[in-house]
Amino acid sequence: MSLPSARREASPPSEKGAEVGRRIGVGLMYGLWRPRVLGAWKVPASGPVILAVNHSHNIDGPMVMGVAPRPTHFLIKKEAFIGPLGAFLTGIGQLKVDRTAADRAAITQALDLLAAGGVLGIFPEGTRGEGDFASLRAGLAYFAVRSGAPVVPVAVMGSSDRPGRLIKALPPVRSRVDVVFGDPFEAGDGSGRRTRRALDEATERIQKQLTAHLENARRLTGR
């Protein structure tokens, strides 16, 4: 598939839908858990932004959607877009991505979203794991370098190590979940280069920033 054809097939994510998703997230997250949000004011009030979120719980995406100060469009694996859930995710402005290949339709949608001044949410580790930013994929660097959008690190600090979980990979109901937003930073070096080396350097730069933010979040929250 060529990039032009991908552009024709990809429809822009719904900004209004993402705002609806944010409101739903607020109700669910505050109804089921006790979110404590730190640093949300650091998210730029306008213009393109990439939220880079660690991923250790299934609620990370919905939690950030609910507490972020702006409507957020997450890149979500295509396997989640099944039946009614798929229609719902599309309706609230989320982006379906095929993680097994270079999904040009998803790439085009994400870049168009950033070009329009929207907020893109990414799990740079690619999948749910330890949530420590130890292994980053190049996707975040690609979007940051191509779009020039600042990256805001986000650490979701749950309490999955405590007893009382009703569902695997979810924090206990009514437990505290901390969401810490960090200072925005530029992933590129200012040269505008988009070479493989430039992306590798950007990925290394991003990893250092995200790891430092996670360490700071742990100090702030005591986790």
C-alpha positions in Angstrom: 0.0 0.0 0.0 1.4 3.4 -0.9 1.3 6.3 1.4 -1.1 8.3 -0.8 -3.7 5.5 -0.8 -3.3 5.1 3.0 -4.1 8.8 3.3 -7.3 8.4 1.3 -8.5 5.4 3.3 -7.6 6.8 6.8 -10.3 9.0 8.4 -9.3 11.6 10.9 -9.9 10.7 14.6 -12.8 12.5 16.1 -11.8 15.4 18.4 -15.3 15.6 19.8 -15.2 11.8 20.3 -12.0 12.1 22.3 -13.6 14.7 24.5 -16.5 12.4 25.2 -13.9 9.7 25.9 -12.2 12.0 28.4 -15.4 12.6 30.2 -16.2 8.9 30.3 -12.7 8.3 31.6 -13.2 10.9 34.4 -16.3 9.1 35.6 -14.9 5.6 35.4 -11.5 6.3 36.9 -12.7 8.4 39.8 -15.6 6.0 40.4 -13.4 2.9 40.6 -10.1 4.2 41.9 -8.7 7.3 43.6 -6.5 9.1 41.1 -4.0 11.6 42.3 -2.8 13.8 39.4 0.5 15.7 39.6 1.9 18.2 37.0 -1.1 18.2 34.6 -0.4 22.0 34.1 2.8 21.0 32.3 0.9 19.8 29.3 0.9 22.6 26.7 -2.6 24.2 26.5 -2.6 24.2 22.7 -0.6 22.9 19.8 0.6 19.3 19.0 1.7 17.2 22.0 2.8 13.6 22.4 2.1 12.0 25.7 4.6 9.2 26.4 3.0 6.9 28.9 4.5 3.9 30.8 2.4 0.8 30.6 2.0 -1.7 33.5 -1.8 -1.8 34.0 -4.8 -2.2 31.6 -6.2 1.0 33.0 -3.2 3.2 32.0 -4.8 4.5 28.8 -8.3 5.1 30.2 -6.7 6.7 33.3 -4.6 9.2 31.3 -7.5 9.9 29.0 -9.6 10.7 32.1 -7.2 12.9 33.9 -5.3 14.6 31.1 -6.2 18.3 30.6 -6.8 17.9 26.9 -8.6 15.2 24.8 -6.1 12.5 23.9 -6.0 10.1 21.0 -4.1 6.9 21.8 -2.5 4.5 19.4 -4.1 1.2 20.4 -3.4 -2.3 19.1 -5.8 -3.5 16.4 -6.6 -6.6 18.4 -8.7 -4.4 20.8 -10.9 -3.2 17.9 -13.3 -6.1 18.0 -17.1 -5.9 17.9 -18.8 -3.2 20.0 -15.5 -2.3 21.7 -14.0 -1.5 18.4 -16.8 0.8 17.4 -16.6 2.4 20.8 -12.9 3.1 20.6 -13.2 4.5 17.1 -16.1 6.7 18.3 -14.1 8.2 21.1 -11.3 9.1 18.7 -8.7 6.3 19.3 -6.4 5.1 16.6 -6.1 1.5 15.5 -2.6 0.3 14.8 -1.2 -3.0 13.4 1.9 -3.6 15.6 3.2 -6.4 13.3 4.0 -4.2 10.3 4.5 -0.5 9.3 0.9 0.5 9.5 0.9 3.4 7.0 -2.8 4.3 7.6 -2.2 4.6 11.4 1.0 6.6 10.8 -0.8 9.0 8.5 -3.7 9.5 10.9 -1.3 10.2 13.8 0.8 12.7 11.8 -2.3 14.4 10.6 -3.6 14.6 14.1 -0.4 16.3 15.3 -0.3 18.6 12.3 -3.8 19.7 13.3 -2.5 20.5 16.9 -4.0 17.5 18.6 -2.7 15.3 21.5 -1.3 11.8 20.6 -0.9 9.2 23.4 1.7 6.5 22.9 2.9 3.6 25.0 6.6 3.7 23.9 7.3 0.3 25.3 4.9 -1.1 22.8 3.0 -3.4 25.1 2.1 -3.8 28.8 5.1 -4.8 30.9 7.0 -3.6 33.9 6.2 0.0 33.0 9.8 1.2 33.6 10.6 2.5 30.1 13.4 0.0 29.9 12.7 -1.0 26.3 11.5 1.6 23.9 10.5 1.2 20.3 11.4 3.7 17.6 7.8 4.7 17.0 7.8 7.5 19.5 11.0 9.0 18.1 9.6 8.8 14.6 6.4 10.8 15.4 8.3 13.3 17.6 11.0 14.0 15.0 8.6 14.0 12.0 6.0 16.3 13.7 8.3 18.4 15.8 5.7 18.0 18.6 7.0 18.2 22.2 7.0 15.0 24.2 5.4 15.0 27.7 6.4 12.0 29.8 3.6 10.5 31.9 4.1 8.0 34.7 1.1 6.0 35.9 2.0 4.6 39.3 -0.6 2.0 40.4 -0.7 -0.4 43.3 -0.8 -3.8 41.6 1.7 -5.3 44.1 -0.9 -5.1 46.8 -3.5 -7.8 47.5 -7.2 -7.2 46.7 -7.2 -7.2 42.9 -10.4 -8.5 41.5 -9.1 -8.6 37.9 -5.6 -9.5 36.8 -3.4 -6.5 35.8 -5.8 -4.0 37.5 -5.1 -2.2 40.7 -7.4 -3.0 43.6 -10.7 -1.1 43.5 -10.6 2.2 45.3 -6.8 2.1 45.6 -4.8 5.2 44.8 -3.4 5.5 41.4 -0.9 8.4 40.8 -0.5 10.0 37.4 2.5 12.3 37.1 3.0 14.5 34.1 6.6 15.7 33.4 8.2 18.6 31.6 7.7 18.7 27.9 10.9 18.2 25.8 12.0 18.1 22.2 13.1 14.7 21.0 15.1 15.9 18.0 18.4 17.8 18.0 17.0 20.8 16.2 18.7 19.9 12.9 15.5 18.5 11.3 17.3 15.3 10.3 15.1 12.3 9.8 17.8 9.7 9.1 18.0 6.3 10.9 20.9 7.7 12.9 18.8 10.7 13.9 15.9 8.5 15.0 18.3 6.3 17.0 19.8 9.3 18.7 16.2 10.6 19.4 15.2 7.3 20.9 18.2 7.4 23.2 17.4 10.9 24.2 13.8 10.1 24.9 14.7 7.0 27.0 16.9 9.1 29.2 14.2 11.7 29.7 11.5 9.1 30.4 13.6 7.2 32.8 14.6 10.3 34.7 10.9 11.3 34.9 9.9 7.9 36.2 12.6 8.2 38.9 11.3 11.6 39.8 7.7 10.4 39.9 8.7 7.6 42.3 10.3 10.2 44.6 7.2 12.4 44.4 4.7 9.6 45.1 6.8 7.4 47.4 6.3 4.4 45.1 
